[in-house]
């Protein structure tokens, strides 16, 4: 079994012609009765060796972190970042192993962030609210710089999402330092709009990568996948918080109905852009809302079961008929917009 990334690598190395690779894609697509672009492929694991290497890497990272922590504050993070980079030189750059590469990138970014955080915590530094926001911005910017270097060296698709998260955190922290009044106890009312705006920015950035590879045949599609996965919760959480679904038992019927309506809109957007991240990120909120609605209508004992039945059936149906439903949705859009979206089962525009 060969992954899309391995096909791309074979074409790049000259071992397989572009025409032969495309013929293989079309053959597999015909066997599956669905356009390969709609399958939303991304490389995560190619065999048990990926899991084996990942477990070993995590054990080594935990060991060097413990050693560094015992020596001096901040050294644990430095050891983790250095060890992750060193292992990536072989398992990412030479072996191209997907899961270990993802774990090592996350460990590298986490190690960079841990270095100043450990130093601040160990020295019991208690900055003011504004100074704390500025320090958070500096830490996030430091991580962003590190992930940029990591991308230049290894080009792991998730790296762009990690860097985007660090840049978004930098912007949010700087904005918080500028607009949140000193001594404010409820900073959430200021932070949630900033997170929502940053989420929209990440989503737009993801769409830029998506539109550069409408057929989803290159690494750019994998980069877009991780960016969408980052943007989705940044958009969904503030949105549903403002509706009131986070209040749990106090959710109003109108709020529950609004959650379902917004989830339908998100579903249409997900179909149009051919990305399922929005649906997954909002799933918890719509489950809570539907459970409350069923309870309000008198279905008390089986409200959770019926909610699961309704949502599970709807998502399975959507998954089974994703391609024809998506063709119908995309067909209703303006022509210039259709030409920017990922291709459907129809001929590429």
Secondary structure, DSSP 4 states (H G I P E B T S, - for coil): ---HHHHHHHHHHTSS-HHHHHHHHHHHHHHHTS-GGGG------SSHHHHHHHHHHHHHHHHHHHHHHHHSTTHHHHHHHHHHHHHHHHHTTTT--HHHHHHHHHHHHHHHHHHHHHHHHHTT----HHHHHHHHHHHHHHHHHHHHHHHHHH--THHHHHHHHHHHHHHHHHHHHHHSPTT-S-THHHHHHHHHHHHHHHHHHHHHHHHT-TT--SHHHHHHHHHHHHHHHHHHHHHHHHHTGGGGGG--HHHHHHHHHHHHHHHHHHHHHT--HHHHHTHHHHHHHHHHHHHHTT--TTHHHHHHHHHHHHHHHHHHTHHHHHHHHHHTS-HHHHTTSPP-SSPP-
